[in-house]
Amino acid sequence: MTSRRKAIVASAAVLLCSLVVRPPCLAAQGNGPAPSAPAEAGPAAPGTESRPAGGERWDLDKVVEIALSRHPRVNQADAETLAAGARKGQAQSSYYPAIDLATGYSYFQGYSSSVGRSFSTTSLSAQGKLSQIITDFGRTSAAVGRADALLSSTRESGNSVREDVAVDAKVAYFNVLRAKRILEVSRETVRQRESLLRQAQAYYEAGIRARIDVARAEANLFQARAELTSAENDLRVARITLLNRMGVDGPRDFELVDTLAAESLPGSLEEWIKDAEENRPDLRSLVERERAAEMALRGARAGYNPILTGNGAYGYSSNEFPLEQTYNVSVQLSVPLFTGFLSREQAAEAAAQLASARLAVTDFRRLVRLQVEQAALSVRAAAERSEARRKERDASAENLRLATGRYEVGAGDIIEMIDAQVQMTRSDTSMIEALYDYSVSIASLLRAIGR
């Protein structure tokens, strides 16, 4: 009789829990055992979030477009390219004549011992001068070649900055989406643990479970709420980080289109390495700096050569009006015989800088190959990890479903139920991390091969 009474009480408690304390996300699913909410709360389908009133909605391409047009590092690189172009123009100025126009007035007062008295003179002049380097035997051409190489190097450095800004914006974009999905999992975890606490309280009030089940469910809930607070803060930090990577301050109420990277990137490792050696702007920048060092060495060696200059002047000058016409034409050959070993030391410095530039190119080629190989391995590892995490989540969902059913009929305990919930939350989070790690690794591989 006593066992029959206990069975009736247990059945009534189970019925009460299923009708009154069913989790909010499952209340509309009809009768039957309530499956775990985390099993239903996996990563949301891409593109499903709604746009708030007044907010902007960006996809990955839009984020990159804004970053490339607004980021200060891009504008700084453009300014440095303009400066390098101006330096090339300065080097080319030696090809053109120098033209000066001068006018003046002078007054002189002195004493003549031969006549024994003071005297004074005045002079007026207006003159135009022209000076042209006829040939400097390679100095100017080497300087122009060096400036041109440095301009190309600066331009390629600017392209490298653009690629860095783009990949930083992509990573920040994926991190916002990652944080948003983790926040959704944290919220669903809180709802599930609130539901578990209500179930434990109902069982305790019905005399089926001990008070310790309620205490453990409460502790489990408070832990979930703390993790929810951390997830909310992580999302806020990820959003302001994205704005910073884009080079803008707002709007703060933006929304993102939830997208993941392509499933695979065509090509083999050797093809990617070849593309990187051809396309990487930072590598091309170093190659141009090597060419600039070669031009600098050529210019330093030209310091031993003479300079042939043509000069001309035409104007009017006299002590009084009217002024008289004056002009002169000259050709000058300047031969450096001894400059304190200046040319020799300049050539030695330029030769050492050229050797350094060549070694820098060689080392960076090896670094490029390493970066491509590392990025390719990261992509493969992320893909394998994503598949493993997906299977782990499916198993965790089944485990939570079974644990929930066992707990509702009295066959399982609170520890088994909490462990199943924790495992489900961890597997949901791990799968989200794996999905976006793969997207980030694809972006890193594209950067490594210069695409």
Secondary structure, DSSP 8 states (H G I E B T S, - for coil): -HHHHHHHHHHHHHHHHHHHS--GGGTTS-SS----HHHH--S--TT-----TT--EE-HHHHHHHHHHH-HHHHHHHHHHHHHHHHHHHHHGGGS-EEEEEEEEEEEEEEETTTTEEEEEEEEEEEEEEEEEEE-TTHHHHHHHHHHHHHHHHHHHHHHHHHHHHHHHHHHHHHHHHHHHHHHHHHHHHHHHHHHHHHHHHHHHTTSS-HHHHHHHHHHHHHHHHHHHHHHHHHHHHHHHHHHHHT----TT-EE------S---S-HHHHHHHHHHH-HHHHHHHHHHHHHHHHHHHHHGGGS-EEEEEEEEEEEESSSS-EEEEEEEEEEE----STTHHHHHHHHHHHHHHHHHHHHHHHHHHHHHHHHHHHHHHHHHHHHHHHHHHHHHHHHHHHHHHHHHHHTTSS-HHHHHHHHHHHHHHHHHHHHHHHHHHHHHHHHHHHTT-
